[in-house]
Amino acid sequence: MDQSRRYASPFALLPVIGIPVFLAVANQTMISIALPDIGADLGQIRRLPWLVMGYMLALTVAGPIYGVLGDVWGRARMMQVALAVYILGSVLCAASGSIEFLAAGRLVQGLGGGGLMALSQALIADLVAPRDRGRAQGNNAAISVLASTLGPLVGGVTVATLGWRGIFLTTVPLALLAMVVLARHPVPHHPAAEGRKRFDLGGFLALLVLAFGLTAAIELAGDSQTRLWAGLGAASAIAAIAALVRLEPRAANPVFPPALFSVRAINRASIMVFFHGAALVSLVTTIPLFHAILRTDGALATATAMLALTVGFGIAGFITGNLVTMTGRTTLFPSLALPVTAMMVLFLAFRGAGLERGPLIACYLVTGLSLGTVMSVMNTIVQQAAPQAVLGRAAGSVTFFRSIGASVGTAITSLVLFLVAPDGTDAGAILVGGAGADPASHAAWHAAFQATFVTIAAFIAIEWFMGVVNPARRVE
C-alpha cells in the first residue's frame, strides 16, 4: 500500500502540519504587541521595526530554498531542520540584551519560519491522498487565519504575564512537540528528477539582494550615522535589478518567468499585493506603538483592541472567497471595500488618539473587514491568468510580493514616523509613560503618527487603484 494512504484523513495530520504553520504565522503578529515593551527595556525605539522586517525578509528568502532542499533530501528531514533553526532563533531572541542582537535572532527565527510555511504545504502532497488534499489545504488555511487572528491576543497575554521574552520562550516547547509528532509520522520521500532539481540560483540571489538592499536603503536613510549604508543598499538594489534583467530571460527555469509578468492581470495583481502587504504589516506594527505612546495602553489592552482588526480580517477573507465563488466577480469586492479602509485609517490618524475604546475597536473591526477582501481575490486572479506550466511559480509570486511589500512598507512608515517624531526622547520613558505628560511631546508624537497613518492610507489608495485597473474582473 502507498504509504501516503496511511494518513489519508486530513484531520489526522493537523498536529503534523498545524503546529509548524501556527508557529510561523502567529509569530508575525505576536511580536508587534511586544514592541513597546522591548523598546522600553532595550531602548533604541528607532530600531524596533527591524524586528518585523528581518523576520519577514528571512521568511521570504527561506521558502524557496527549503522547497528545493526538500525535493532533494526529503521534506520531513528539512522540516526537522527548519524547526531546529526556529528554536535556535527563539532562544537567541529570548537571550538578547540589545536590539541588534534581537534583530539577528529574528533573522534566524525567520529562516526557520520560512521552512515551516513552505514545507507544511508540500507535506500535504506526501501524506494525504489526492482526493482529500483540498480539505487538508483548507484546514491548513484555517490554521493560518486562526494563528494570525489570535496572535495579538496570545502576545498580549504573554507579555502581560511573562514579559516580552516570554513571546519567544513559549514557542520552544511547541516547536519541540512538532519535532516529536513529525518523527512519529513516517513520510515517504520521492527524490526529485534531475530536471526538477534545477534551481535559478542567480535569479534568486538577485531577488534576495534587491529585497534586502531596498529595505536597508529606506530604513537607514533617516539616520545620518547610517546613510552610507543606506547608499550601499540602494546601489546593491540597482545592481540586482540589472542582474535580473540580464539573467531571467536566459534562465532555463527562472524563479519568476518574465513572460508571466507580461500578463496584465498578473503584473497588476503583483503590485496590488505588494502594497497590500505594505499597508497591513505597517498597520500591525504601528498600532501597538500608537497605543503605548499616545494612549498609554499596556500590552493586554492593546492586544484586545487589535483583536477586532485581525478577527475582521479573517472573517472578510472567508466571506470574500465565497462571494467570488457565488458571483464569479473578483475585483469588485476590494474596489468597494478599500476606500472604506483608507477612510478608517485616516480617521484613526486624526481622531484615534482621543477616541473612546468602543468606537476605536469598531474602527479596527471595519478596517479589518474591508482590508481582508484582497488576498483571496488576488490568488484567484493569478491562478486563473497564469499558464498551467508556471502556475506554481505564479502562486508563489503572490506570497513573495506580499512579503517584500510588508518589509518595504514597514521601512517607509518607520522612516516617516521617526523623521517627524521629536528628537532626544528617552525611549524607555516614552514607551512606559507615554507622551501625555508633556503637551509639546504629545503634539509632536501625534503629528508623527498622523503622518504615518496617512502614509499607510496612501499604500491603500495605490492598492485600490491597481485593483480598479486590473482587467480580470470575473472568474471564467
C-alpha positions as CSV (number, residue, x, y, z in Angstrom):
1,M,0.0,0.0,0.0
2,D,1.2,3.5,-0.8
3,Q,2.5,4.9,2.5
4,S,0.7,8.3,1.9
5,R,-2.6,6.5,2.1
6,R,-2.0,5.6,5.8
7,Y,-2.6,9.3,6.6
8,A,-5.4,10.0,4.1
9,S,-7.5,11.7,6.7
10,P,-6.6,15.4,6.7
11,F,-7.7,15.8,10.3
12,A,-5.2,13.2,11.5
13,L,-2.4,15.3,10.1
14,L,-3.4,18.5,11.8
15,P,-0.7,18.1,14.5
16,V,2.0,17.5,11.9
17,I,1.3,20.5,9.7
18,G,-0.8,22.6,12.1
19,I,1.8,23.3,14.8
20,P,4.5,24.5,12.3
21,V,2.1,26.7,10.5
22,F,0.8,28.2,13.7
23,L,4.3,28.9,14.9
24,A,5.3,30.7,11.7
25,V,2.2,32.8,11.3
26,A,1.4,33.7,14.9
27,N,4.9,34.9,15.4
28,Q,4.3,37.7,12.9
29,T,1.5,39.3,14.9
30,M,2.7,38.3,18.4
31,I,5.9,40.3,18.1
32,S,4.0,43.5,17.2
33,I,2.3,43.6,20.6
34,A,5.7,43.2,22.4
35,L,7.4,46.1,20.5
36,P,6.6,48.8,23.1
37,D,7.9,46.6,26.0
38,I,11.0,45.7,24.0
39,G,11.7,49.3,23.3
40,A,11.2,50.3,27.0
41,D,13.7,47.6,28.0
42,L,16.3,47.7,25.4
43,G,16.0,51.3,24.1
44,Q,16.7,52.3,20.5
45,I,13.0,52.8,19.7
46,R,14.1,53.8,16.2
47,R,15.3,50.2,15.5
48,L,12.1,48.4,16.6
49,P,10.8,47.9,13.0
50,W,14.0,45.8,12.3
51,L,12.4,43.1,14.4
52,V,9.5,42.9,11.9
53,M,11.4,43.5,8.7
54,G,14.1,41.0,9.5
55,Y,11.7,38.2,10.2
56,M,9.6,38.9,7.0
57,L,12.7,39.1,4.7
58,A,14.1,35.9,6.1
59,L,10.8,34.2,5.8
60,T,10.6,35.2,2.2
61,V,14.2,34.1,1.4
62,A,14.0,30.8,3.1
63,G,10.8,29.4,1.5
64,P,12.2,28.6,-2.0
65,I,15.5,27.2,-0.6
66,Y,13.6,24.8,1.7
67,G,11.4,23.8,-1.3
68,V,14.4,22.8,-3.4
69,L,16.3,21.0,-0.5
70,G,13.1,19.2,0.5
71,D,12.8,17.8,-3.1
72,V,16.4,16.5,-2.9
73,W,16.8,15.4,0.7
74,G,13.3,14.8,1.9
75,R,10.6,17.2,3.2
76,A,10.3,15.6,6.6
77,R,14.1,15.9,7.2
78,M,14.1,19.5,6.1
79,M,11.1,20.3,8.3
80,Q,13.1,19.0,11.3
81,V,15.9,21.3,10.3
82,A,13.5,24.2,10.0
83,L,12.1,23.5,13.4
84,A,15.6,23.3,14.9
85,V,16.6,26.7,13.3
86,Y,13.3,28.2,14.6
87,I,14.1,27.0,18.1
88,L,17.6,28.4,17.9
89,G,16.3,31.8,16.7
90,S,13.7,31.8,19.6
91,V,16.4,31.1,22.2
92,L,18.7,33.8,20.7
93,C,15.8,36.3,20.8
94,A,14.9,35.5,24.4
95,A,18.6,35.9,25.5
96,S,19.1,39.2,23.7
97,G,20.5,42.2,25.5
98,S,20.3,44.7,22.6
99,I,18.1,45.5,19.7
100,E,20.9,44.5,17.3
101,F,21.3,41.0,18.8
102,L,17.5,40.6,18.9
103,A,17.2,41.6,15.2
104,A,19.8,38.9,14.4
105,G,17.8,36.4,16.4
106,R,14.7,37.4,14.5
107,L,16.6,36.7,11.2
108,V,17.4,33.2,12.4
109,Q,13.9,32.7,13.5
110,G,12.6,33.8,10.1
111,L,14.9,31.4,8.3
112,G,13.3,28.6,10.3
113,G,9.7,30.0,9.9
114,G,10.1,30.2,6.1
115,G,10.8,26.4,6.1
116,L,7.8,25.8,8.3
117,M,5.5,27.6,5.9
118,A,6.8,26.1,2.7
119,L,7.2,22.5,3.8
120,S,3.9,22.3,5.5
121,Q,2.2,22.8,2.2
122,A,4.4,20.2,0.5
123,L,4.0,17.6,3.2
124,I,0.3,17.5,2.4
125,A,1.1,16.1,-1.0
126,D,3.4,13.5,0.6
127,L,0.9,12.3,3.3
128,V,-2.6,12.9,2.1
129,A,-4.5,11.0,-0.7
130,P,-5.2,13.2,-3.7
131,R,-9.0,13.3,-3.2
132,D,-8.5,14.7,0.4
133,R,-5.8,17.3,-0.3
134,G,-8.3,20.1,-0.9
135,R,-9.7,19.6,2.6
136,A,-6.2,19.4,4.0
137,Q,-5.2,22.6,2.3
138,G,-8.4,24.2,3.7
139,N,-7.5,23.0,7.2
140,N,-4.0,24.5,6.7
141,A,-5.5,27.8,5.6
142,A,-7.9,27.8,8.6
143,I,-5.0,27.3,11.0
144,S,-3.1,30.2,9.3
145,V,-6.1,32.5,9.7
146,L,-6.6,31.4,13.4
147,A,-2.9,32.0,14.1
148,S,-3.0,35.4,12.6
149,T,-6.2,36.3,14.4
150,L,-5.2,35.1,17.8
151,G,-1.5,36.2,17.6
152,P,-2.1,39.7,19.1
153,L,-4.2,38.3,22.0
154,V,-1.7,35.5,22.7
155,G,1.1,38.0,22.5
156,G,-0.7,40.5,24.8
157,V,-1.4,37.9,27.5
158,T,2.2,36.5,27.3
159,V,3.8,40.0,27.6
160,A,1.5,40.9,30.5
161,T,2.3,37.7,32.4
162,L,5.8,36.7,31.4
163,G,7.3,39.8,29.8
164,W,8.4,40.2,26.2
165,R,11.0,37.4,26.4
166,G,8.1,35.0,27.0
167,I,6.9,35.7,23.4
168,F,10.0,33.7,22.3
169,L,10.4,31.2,25.1
170,T,6.8,29.9,24.9
171,T,7.3,28.9,21.2
172,V,10.1,26.5,22.1
173,P,8.0,23.7,23.7
174,L,5.6,23.9,20.8
175,A,8.4,23.5,18.3
176,L,9.8,20.6,20.2
177,L,6.4,19.0,20.3
178,A,6.2,19.4,16.5
179,M,9.5,17.7,16.1
180,V,8.3,14.7,18.1
181,V,5.0,14.5,16.3
182,L,6.7,14.6,12.9
183,A,9.2,11.9,13.9
184,R,6.3,9.6,14.7
185,H,4.8,10.0,11.2
186,P,6.8,8.2,8.6
187,V,6.9,10.4,5.4
188,P,7.7,8.8,2.0
189,H,10.5,10.5,0.1
190,H,10.5,10.6,-3.6
191,P,13.7,12.2,-4.8
192,A,13.2,14.8,-7.5
193,A,14.0,14.0,-11.0
194,E,17.2,15.7,-12.3
195,G,15.2,18.3,-14.3
196,R,13.2,19.3,-11.2
197,K,16.4,19.8,-9.2
198,R,17.4,22.8,-11.4
199,F,17.0,26.0,-9.5
200,D,17.5,29.5,-10.7
201,L,20.1,30.4,-8.1
202,G,21.3,33.5,-9.9
203,G,17.8,34.9,-10.1
204,F,17.0,34.0,-6.6
205,L,20.2,35.7,-5.2
206,A,19.4,38.8,-7.3
207,L,15.9,39.0,-5.8
208,L,17.4,38.5,-2.3
209,V,19.9,41.3,-2.8
210,L,17.1,43.5,-4.2
211,A,14.8,42.9,-1.3
212,F,17.5,43.5,1.4
213,G,19.1,46.4,-0.4
214,L,15.9,48.3,-1.0
215,T,14.7,47.8,2.6
216,A,18.0,48.8,4.0
217,A,18.2,51.9,1.8
218,I,14.8,53.1,3.0
219,E,15.2,52.1,6.7
220,L,18.7,53.6,7.2
221,A,18.2,56.8,5.2
222,G,16.7,58.7,8.1
223,D,19.8,58.4,10.4
224,S,22.8,60.5,9.5
225,Q,25.1,57.8,11.0
226,T,23.8,55.1,8.7
227,R,23.3,57.0,5.4
228,L,26.5,55.4,3.9
229,W,24.9,52.0,4.5
230,A,21.7,53.3,3.0
231,G,23.6,54.4,-0.1
232,L,25.2,51.0,-0.4
233,G,21.8,49.3,0.0
234,A,20.4,51.5,-2.8
235,A,23.4,50.7,-5.1
236,S,23.0,47.0,-4.4
237,A,19.3,47.1,-5.2
238,I,20.0,48.9,-8.6
239,A,22.7,46.3,-9.4
240,A,20.2,43.5,-8.5
241,I,17.6,44.9,-10.9
242,A,20.2,45.0,-13.7
243,A,21.2,41.4,-12.9
244,L,17.6,40.3,-13.0
245,V,17.1,42.0,-16.4
246,R,20.1,40.1,-17.7
247,L,19.7,36.7,-16.1
248,E,16.0,35.9,-16.1
249,P,15.3,35.8,-19.8
250,R,18.3,33.4,-20.2
251,A,17.5,31.1,-17.2
252,A,16.3,27.6,-18.0
253,N,13.9,27.6,-15.0
254,P,13.6,31.2,-13.8
255,V,12.2,32.0,-10.4
256,F,9.6,34.3,-11.9
257,P,9.4,33.9,-15.7
258,P,9.5,37.4,-17.4
259,A,6.6,36.3,-19.7
260,L,4.5,35.7,-16.6
261,F,4.6,39.4,-15.8
262,S,3.7,40.5,-19.3
263,V,0.1,39.3,-18.4
264,R,-1.7,42.5,-17.3
265,A,-3.8,40.7,-14.8
266,I,-0.7,39.3,-13.1
267,N,1.5,42.3,-13.1
268,R,-1.3,44.5,-11.6
269,A,-2.1,41.8,-9.1
270,S,1.6,41.7,-8.1
271,I,1.7,45.4,-7.5
272,M,-1.6,45.3,-5.6
273,V,-0.4,42.5,-3.2
274,F,2.9,44.4,-2.7
275,F,1.0,47.5,-1.4
276,H,-1.4,45.2,0.5
277,G,1.5,43.7,2.4
278,A,2.9,47.2,2.9
279,A,-0.4,48.5,4.4
280,L,-1.3,45.5,6.5
281,V,2.1,44.9,8.2
282,S,2.8,48.6,8.6
283,L,-0.6,49.0,10.3
284,V,0.0,46.0,12.6
285,T,3.5,47.3,13.5
286,T,2.4,51.0,14.1
287,I,-0.8,50.4,16.2
288,P,1.0,49.0,19.3
289,L,3.4,52.0,19.4
290,F,0.4,54.3,18.8
291,H,-1.4,52.8,21.8
292,A,1.7,52.8,24.0
293,I,2.8,56.4,23.3
294,L,-0.4,58.4,22.6
295,R,-3.0,56.3,24.6
296,T,-0.6,54.9,27.3
297,D,-2.2,51.4,26.9
298,G,-0.5,48.3,28.2
299,A,0.1,45.2,26.1
300,L,-3.1,43.4,27.1
301,A,-5.3,46.5,26.4
302,T,-3.6,46.9,23.0
303,A,-4.0,43.3,22.1
304,T,-7.7,43.1,22.9
305,A,-8.3,46.2,20.7
306,M,-6.2,44.8,17.9
307,L,-8.2,41.5,18.1
308,A,-11.0,43.3,16.3
309,L,-8.7,44.1,13.4
310,T,-7.4,40.5,13.0
311,V,-10.9,38.9,13.5
312,G,-12.4,41.2,10.9
313,F,-9.6,40.4,8.5
314,G,-10.1,36.7,8.9
315,I,-13.9,36.9,8.5
316,A,-13.6,39.1,5.4
317,G,-11.2,36.6,3.7
318,F,-13.7,33.8,4.2
319,I,-16.7,35.7,3.1
320,T,-15.0,37.2,0.0
321,G,-13.8,33.8,-1.1
322,N,-17.3,32.5,-1.0
323,L,-18.7,35.6,-2.8
324,V,-16.2,35.1,-5.6
325,T,-17.4,31.5,-6.0
326,M,-21.1,32.5,-5.9
327,T,-21.0,35.5,-8.2
328,G,-17.9,35.0,-10.3
329,R,-16.8,38.6,-9.7
330,T,-13.3,39.3,-8.4
331,T,-12.0,42.9,-8.2
332,L,-15.5,44.3,-7.4
333,F,-15.1,43.4,-3.7
334,P,-11.8,45.1,-2.9
335,S,-12.7,48.0,-5.2
336,L,-15.7,48.7,-3.0
337,A,-14.0,47.9,0.3
338,L,-10.6,49.5,0.1
339,P,-11.9,53.1,0.1
340,V,-13.6,52.3,3.4
341,T,-10.2,51.0,4.7
342,A,-8.5,54.2,3.7
343,M,-11.1,56.4,5.4
344,M,-10.8,54.3,8.6
345,V,-7.1,54.7,8.6
346,L,-7.4,58.5,8.1
347,F,-10.0,58.6,10.8
348,L,-7.5,56.8,13.1
349,A,-4.8,59.3,12.1
350,F,-6.8,62.4,13.1
351,R,-9.2,61.2,15.8
352,G,-7.8,57.9,17.1
353,A,-5.7,59.3,20.0
354,G,-8.7,60.7,21.8
355,L,-11.2,58.2,20.8
356,E,-13.2,56.2,23.4
357,R,-12.3,52.5,23.4
358,G,-15.6,51.2,22.0
359,P,-15.5,53.4,18.8
360,L,-11.8,52.6,18.4
361,I,-12.4,48.9,18.4
362,A,-15.3,49.4,15.9
363,C,-12.8,51.3,13.7
364,Y,-10.4,48.4,13.9
365,L,-13.1,45.9,13.1
366,V,-14.3,47.9,10.0
367,T,-10.6,48.3,8.9
368,G,-10.1,44.5,9.1
369,L,-13.3,43.6,7.4
370,S,-12.5,45.9,4.4
371,L,-8.8,45.2,4.2
372,G,-9.5,41.4,4.3
373,T,-11.2,41.4,0.9
374,V,-7.9,41.4,-1.1
375,M,-5.9,38.2,-0.8
376,S,-8.5,35.6,-1.8
377,V,-9.3,37.7,-4.9
378,M,-5.7,38.2,-5.9
379,N,-4.9,34.5,-5.5
380,T,-7.9,33.6,-7.7
381,I,-6.9,36.1,-10.4
382,V,-3.3,34.9,-10.6
383,Q,-4.3,31.3,-10.6
384,Q,-6.7,31.9,-13.5
385,A,-4.4,34.1,-15.5
386,A,-1.2,32.1,-15.2
387,P,-0.3,29.4,-17.8
388,Q,-0.5,25.9,-16.3
389,A,3.2,25.3,-16.8
390,V,4.2,28.1,-14.4
391,L,1.1,28.0,-12.1
392,G,3.2,27.1,-9.0
393,R,5.6,30.0,-9.5
394,A,2.7,32.4,-10.2
395,A,1.1,31.4,-6.9
396,G,4.5,31.8,-5.2
397,S,4.9,35.2,-6.7
398,V,1.8,36.4,-4.8
399,T,3.3,35.4,-1.4
400,F,6.7,36.8,-2.5
401,F,5.4,40.3,-3.4
402,R,3.2,40.5,-0.4
403,S,6.2,39.7,1.9
404,I,8.5,42.1,0.2
405,G,5.8,44.8,0.3
406,A,5.5,44.2,4.0
407,S,9.2,44.7,4.6
408,V,9.5,47.8,2.3
409,G,6.2,49.3,3.7
410,T,7.4,48.9,7.3
411,A,10.7,50.5,6.4
412,I,8.9,53.5,4.8
413,T,6.4,54.0,7.6
414,S,9.3,53.7,10.2
415,L,11.2,56.3,8.3
416,V,8.2,58.7,8.3
417,L,7.4,58.1,11.9
418,F,10.8,58.8,13.3
419,L,11.6,61.7,10.9
420,V,8.6,63.6,12.3
421,A,8.9,62.4,15.9
422,P,10.7,64.6,18.4
423,D,14.4,64.1,18.8
424,G,16.1,63.3,22.0
425,T,13.3,61.4,23.6
426,D,14.2,58.7,26.1
427,A,12.8,55.5,24.6
428,G,12.2,53.8,27.9
429,A,10.4,56.8,29.4
430,I,8.2,57.4,26.3
431,L,7.2,53.8,26.0
432,V,6.5,53.3,29.7
433,G,4.7,56.6,30.5
434,G,3.5,57.7,27.1
435,A,3.7,61.2,25.7
436,G,0.8,62.6,27.7
437,A,2.8,64.3,30.5
438,D,4.5,66.8,28.2
439,P,2.0,68.6,25.9
440,A,4.7,69.6,23.4
441,S,5.9,66.0,23.2
442,H,2.4,64.7,22.8
443,A,1.7,67.1,20.0
444,A,4.9,66.1,18.2
445,W,4.2,62.4,18.5
446,H,0.6,62.9,17.4
447,A,1.9,64.6,14.3
448,A,4.3,61.7,13.7
449,F,1.6,59.1,13.9
450,Q,-0.7,61.2,11.7
451,A,2.0,61.3,9.0
452,T,2.5,57.5,9.4
453,F,-1.2,56.6,9.1
454,V,-1.5,59.0,6.1
455,T,1.3,57.1,4.5
456,I,-0.5,53.8,5.1
457,A,-3.6,55.3,3.6
458,A,-1.5,56.2,0.5
459,F,-0.5,52.5,0.3
460,I,-4.2,51.5,0.4
461,A,-5.0,54.1,-2.3
462,I,-2.4,52.6,-4.7
463,E,-3.6,49.1,-3.8
464,W,-7.2,50.2,-4.7
465,F,-6.1,51.8,-8.0
466,M,-4.3,48.6,-9.1
467,G,-7.5,46.6,-8.4
468,V,-9.6,49.0,-10.4
469,V,-7.3,48.8,-13.4
470,N,-6.9,45.0,-13.3
471,P,-8.7,43.6,-16.4
472,A,-9.6,40.2,-14.6
473,R,-13.0,41.2,-13.3
474,R,-14.6,37.8,-13.4
475,V,-13.7,34.1,-12.9
476,E,-14.2,32.3,-16.1
